[in-house]
């Protein structure tokens, strides 16, 4: 019998190809006759296009075609998630076209393209395209964009408003503030980030005139969704005529969920040039303007509390900068995925949140790792520290006084935060917050921090410690909650799995999910091995091609562990059920008398009468002898729609040292205790946490998208945008508590975003703690040396 | 554009290629020699995904013209080790979960192999310094550091028993 590998730190089956240079990423693919596409992008953040002269470019060496927006008959890209969903609030929607036609709204929007024999020739020819521009005034900041007299981006969006959305209980919140013993208020900037997976995006579009079919290889988290969107909304091509393939994807972090202009453009280009495959791969600098950005909130938060630090009300007003046009689900992120978890792990009786979406002359903004939840966690975790600071109570103690107790679950937020507009409810499924915090406090030596601060100060360092007691929401949501009559994403959120047991007894699992480094080929093989008793080496997990995998919604929102595993477990149960029925036939027994252990199907009380799954598959796949009504073959597909989200939680603690002389901040320790329920593969879970923590630390300390007032992206290359480096980070100290989720059949929750959701707030709280002896109450991220040094200087000047 | 003739050794084999003068070493490796294990992650020599060995030293192959590699000996990830005969660094990245999406991995492994060749017993700080020019967005570097330490220990053990 196969060893049970569920929960074991199994080495990844993906890795041999990646460590030996045999991965197959988009740019590694070469097709016969392939031409290359390059895109001319706007140098202006806001301008009208008066004319485009492509004649010189068309005559350049190697050029096959030059394309402008006027050539392309496709519709604008879809926007699939309006804020407010079925509540019917106004969303003033403007989305990109394959190429801009009349005007551009940010630096980097595509306006023309060249198809050439080589990639270099395509880039050379771009320089020969003459665009007559009419530059317009630009605005990049959400508050300035809403102000009177600001440059207007779109006729249908007065004052650059995309939407005004709200959630929670306004009356109860007003009442909580009216009677509050203490009110703490703060303006918080959650600055703009640029995702930067190490593999940039790209496409190879191929139109086959012989079949009238379109195939596109894309570095995407969502090949099935892209097929649907390109067919139904953009190209007007029947869905069965489009095939989408994601080869190995070199990281994504949300940035590869969406329907991008280049996808439609590369398919159009291939058709235009007679069916030659056309490859486009963005350069890194191009990526800074052509792939989505994340975050970019300005938030005003008010907290009503008692003098004992019990939070009674939370009022949040957020401006969400969504860029020059809307990305595929841009409005959904700062609304549903943000406002609805603003109370975190706390029992806050009254919450109200208003969000205004804003157009600015910047790259479009959409989900980036955590997607709304890091922003919400940042607000509530900074709020807890500000309450602690105001009242002189330890931040850990304030959290302890506000945690939902372990008997509160399933928890229905009283302000209706988790109730969709159609009344459908989510519940926080499970939680036990204090043990995780206590374990983290012990690991970090929290009780000794005062002595360590004194010791550091003697060395010229300001030591700070910061907590983040976060919750995560995995799964995005059940279809009925988020669907057309609910929160408004025009799509379901179930997931799919097909399992085939071939005649040789080998197992092929195909999934609708789409990995980008998470190790699905390993973890789903572990699950199916556990469910069917087949050794992992006899199982292959396939994904990423709309031809040959069941429709699925892809991987993001930490949904694969919750929803995808449910589909795989169900498909395996169907296989077991059919195998059991056929075993009864083979063994001439009643099906109720067949017991299953691993891959063995035995007659109860007659242990010698048994068949293995392999024997059953062999006979049933041959089908020489099947009972009436039974179809040949062990081949089952299952679709799983989760009833609820899963809610991982934990406590992260950052310890920083700020150099009082230079303002440089060093992360000296990082402790994380996470509860992600049962783990499919603890090694992979730790890896997800490590990477998420580093990304969140990156936001707090180094990463920032910076625009000048004209809309030029000053942090527009990896020379200027500071991604975390090995030298800047410590090793991380991880531990766990385990509270299995009642939602998922295996008790797993999900872990893809937890690290990133928790760590930004932990580091921000640590730096603010470090600076508090100087009288600094709050400093916005990122804590660059220049910013911290300036704050220290002005604080000291103020004291003098 | 007149092409240049480049003759060099790649992964132990003599290769000759005619390239445009502006061709980068990484482009020649990927496009002309079809060694796609070496990746391009940026255009400012920041990310290190393109790291290969030139005459035994780690070099970002996007910073070198193909013409400059004329007469040299280049080792790419494909030449470092293959499945069945993995280099200890490759093996340790697998054993210690030192990769996720795998895109930075070839360059990271080549940088680490260069470090361990020069410094058989690197400290954590020395490892972090040595790979500071290679960006990984997935792992937070934690398991990469663990993998390099493990590989160095394995290689020291092999050297001691040789």
Boltz contact constraints between the chains, C-beta under 6 A:
constraints:
  - contact:
      token1: [A, 15]
      token2: [B, 94]
      max_distance: 6.0
  - contact:
      token1: [A, 16]
      token2: [B, 83]
      max_distance: 6.0
  - contact:
      token1: [A, 18]
      token2: [B, 99]
      max_distance: 6.0
  - contact:
      token1: [A, 18]
      token2: [B, 102]
      max_distance: 6.0
  - contact:
      token1: [A, 18]
      token2: [B, 105]
      max_distance: 6.0
  - contact:
      token1: [A, 19]
      token2: [B, 90]
      max_distance: 6.0
  - contact:
      token1: [A, 19]
      token2: [B, 93]
      max_distance: 6.0
  - contact:
      token1: [A, 19]
      token2: [B, 94]
      max_distance: 6.0
  - contact:
      token1: [A, 20]
      token2: [B, 82]
      max_distance: 6.0
  - contact:
      token1: [A, 20]
      token2: [B, 83]
      max_distance: 6.0
  - contact:
      token1: [A, 21]
      token2: [B, 37]
      max_distance: 6.0
  - contact:
      token1: [A, 21]
      token2: [B, 77]
      max_distance: 6.0
  - contact:
      token1: [A, 21]
      token2: [B, 78]
      max_distance: 6.0
  - contact:
      token1: [A, 21]
      token2: [B, 106]
      max_distance: 6.0
  - contact:
      token1: [A, 23]
      token2: [B, 102]
      max_distance: 6.0
  - contact:
      token1: [A, 28]
      token2: [B, 36]
      max_distance: 6.0
  - contact:
      token1: [A, 197]
      token2: [B, 137]
      max_distance: 6.0
  - contact:
      token1: [A, 198]
      token2: [B, 41]
      max_distance: 6.0
  - contact:
      token1: [A, 198]
      token2: [B, 103]
      max_distance: 6.0
  - contact:
      token1: [A, 198]
      token2: [B, 104]
      max_distance: 6.0
  - contact:
      token1: [A, 198]
      token2: [B, 137]
      max_distance: 6.0
  - contact:
      token1: [A, 199]
      token2: [B, 103]
      max_distance: 6.0
  - contact:
      token1: [A, 250]
      token2: [B, 101]
      max_distance: 6.0
  - contact:
      token1: [A, 250]
      token2: [B, 103]
      max_distance: 6.0
  - contact:
      token1: [A, 251]
      token2: [B, 101]
      max_distance: 6.0
  - contact:
      token1: [A, 251]
      token2: [B, 137]
      max_distance: 6.0
  - contact:
      token1: [A, 251]
      token2: [B, 138]
      max_distance: 6.0
  - contact:
      token1: [A, 283]
      token2: [B, 43]
      max_distance: 6.0
  - contact:
      token1: [A, 284]
      token2: [B, 42]
      max_distance: 6.0
  - contact:
      token1: [A, 284]
      token2: [B, 43]
      max_distance: 6.0
  - contact:
      token1: [A, 285]
      token2: [B, 43]
      max_distance: 6.0
  - contact:
      token1: [A, 516]
      token2: [B, 101]
      max_distance: 6.0
  - contact:
      token1: [A, 517]
      token2: [B, 100]
      max_distance: 6.0
  - contact:
      token1: [A, 517]
      token2: [B, 101]
      max_distance: 6.0
  - contact:
      token1: [A, 517]
      token2: [B, 138]
      max_distance: 6.0
  - contact:
      token1: [A, 683]
      token2: [B, 97]
      max_distance: 6.0
  - contact:
      token1: [A, 687]
      token2: [B, 97]
      max_distance: 6.0
  - contact:
      token1: [A, 687]
      token2: [B, 100]
      max_distance: 6.0
  - contact:
      token1: [A, 690]
      token2: [B, 139]
      max_distance: 6.0
  - contact:
      token1: [A, 690]
      token2: [B, 140]
      max_distance: 6.0
  - contact:
      token1: [A, 690]
      token2: [B, 142]
      max_distance: 6.0
  - contact:
      token1: [A, 691]
      token2: [B, 138]
      max_distance: 6.0
  - contact:
      token1: [A, 691]
      token2: [B, 139]
      max_distance: 6.0
  - contact:
      token1: [A, 691]
      token2: [B, 140]
      max_distance: 6.0
  - contact:
      token1: [A, 693]
      token2: [B, 140]
      max_distance: 6.0
  - contact:
      token1: [A, 694]
      token2: [B, 140]
      max_distance: 6.0
  - contact:
      token1: [A, 717]
      token2: [B, 44]
      max_distance: 6.0
  - contact:
      token1: [A, 718]
      token2: [B, 42]
      max_distance: 6.0
  - contact:
      token1: [A, 718]
      token2: [B, 44]
      max_distance: 6.0
  - contact:
      token1: [A, 718]
      token2: [B, 46]
      max_distance: 6.0
  - contact:
      token1: [A, 719]
      token2: [B, 44]
      max_distance: 6.0
  - contact:
      token1: [A, 723]
      token2: [B, 135]
      max_distance: 6.0
  - contact:
      token1: [A, 725]
      token2: [B, 132]
      max_distance: 6.0
  - contact:
      token1: [A, 726]
      token2: [B, 128]
      max_distance: 6.0
  - contact:
      token1: [A, 726]
      token2: [B, 131]
      max_distance: 6.0
  - contact:
      token1: [A, 726]
      token2: [B, 132]
      max_distance: 6.0
  - contact:
      token1: [A, 726]
      token2: [B, 141]
      max_distance: 6.0
  - contact:
      token1: [A, 727]
      token2: [B, 128]
      max_distance: 6.0
  - contact:
      token1: [A, 727]
      token2: [B, 129]
      max_distance: 6.0
  - contact:
      token1: [A, 727]
      token2: [B, 132]
      max_distance: 6.0
  - contact:
      token1: [A, 729]
      token2: [B, 141]
      max_distance: 6.0
  - contact:
      token1: [A, 731]
      token2: [B, 142]
      max_distance: 6.0
  - contact:
      token1: [A, 732]
      token2: [B, 142]
      max_distance: 6.0
